[in-house]
Amino acid sequence: MVRTPLTPEERLRGERLGRLLREARGGRSMVAVAASAGISAETLRKIETGRAPTPAFFTVAALAGALGLSMDELLGRCALESAEPAVVPLIA
């Protein structure tokens, strides 16, 4: 099976998700959070560093639960960071 290359937007979205999860983890160890979510520490490391920019929904849901985040909160935080300022056309 050949995977379709990721778009630049998909890569950025993966980096944002990783950054948000890393921030939410705070001082907790990667191993402890991964174990709590039922995934390997290697998988969490790949997600946090953006090397796995499109993790499965259930993986993200498990991580959100382990970190005490709701999926709505996680989505909201990702959306806030990705929001771009509106472009207002100039009238000549």
C-alpha positions in Angstrom: 0.0 0.0 0.0 1.3 3.4 -1.0 0.6 6.3 1.4 -0.4 9.7 0.0 2.1 12.3 1.0 1.0 14.6 3.7 0.1 18.2 2.9 1.9 21.0 4.6 -1.3 21.7 6.5 -1.5 18.1 7.8 2.1 18.4 9.0 1.5 21.6 10.8 -1.7 20.2 12.4 0.4 17.2 13.6 3.0 19.5 15.1 0.3 21.6 16.9 -1.3 18.4 18.3 2.1 17.2 19.5 2.9 20.5 21.1 -0.5 20.7 22.9 -0.1 17.1 24.2 3.5 17.8 25.4 2.3 21.0 27.2 -0.6 19.1 28.8 1.7 16.3 30.0 3.7 18.9 31.9 6.1 17.3 34.4 4.6 13.8 34.1 6.8 11.3 32.5 6.2 10.2 28.9 6.2 6.5 30.0 3.5 7.2 32.7 1.2 9.1 30.4 1.6 6.5 27.6 0.9 3.6 30.0 -2.2 5.4 31.3 -3.4 5.9 27.7 -2.6 2.3 26.7 0.0 3.1 24.1 3.7 2.8 23.9 6.1 5.6 25.0 7.5 5.4 21.5 4.1 6.2 20.0 3.6 9.1 22.3 7.1 10.4 21.5 6.4 10.2 17.7 3.1 12.1 18.2 4.7 14.7 20.4 7.5 15.3 18.0 5.3 15.4 14.9 6.8 12.2 13.4 3.3 10.7 13.6 1.2 13.7 12.4 -2.0 11.7 11.9 -2.6 9.5 14.9 -5.7 7.4 15.0 -8.8 9.0 16.6 -8.9 6.4 19.4 -5.2 7.1 20.2 -5.9 10.8 20.5 -9.0 10.1 22.6 -7.0 7.8 25.0 -4.3 10.5 25.4 -6.8 13.2 26.0 -8.4 11.1 28.7 -5.0 10.3 30.3 -4.1 14.0 30.3 -7.5 15.1 31.7 -8.5 16.9 28.5 -11.8 16.6 26.8 -11.8 16.1 23.0 -13.7 19.3 22.7 -11.0 21.1 24.7 -8.2 19.6 22.6 -10.0 20.5 19.3 -10.7 24.0 20.6 -7.0 24.5 21.6 -5.9 23.2 18.2 -8.4 25.4 16.4 -7.3 28.5 18.4 -3.7 28.0 17.4 -4.6 27.4 13.8 -6.9 30.4 13.4 -5.5 32.8 11.0 -6.4 36.5 11.0 -9.1 37.4 8.6 -8.0 39.1 5.4 -9.9 42.3 4.7 -9.8 43.3 1.1 -8.8 46.9 0.4 -11.3 49.0 -1.6 -9.6 51.1 -4.2 
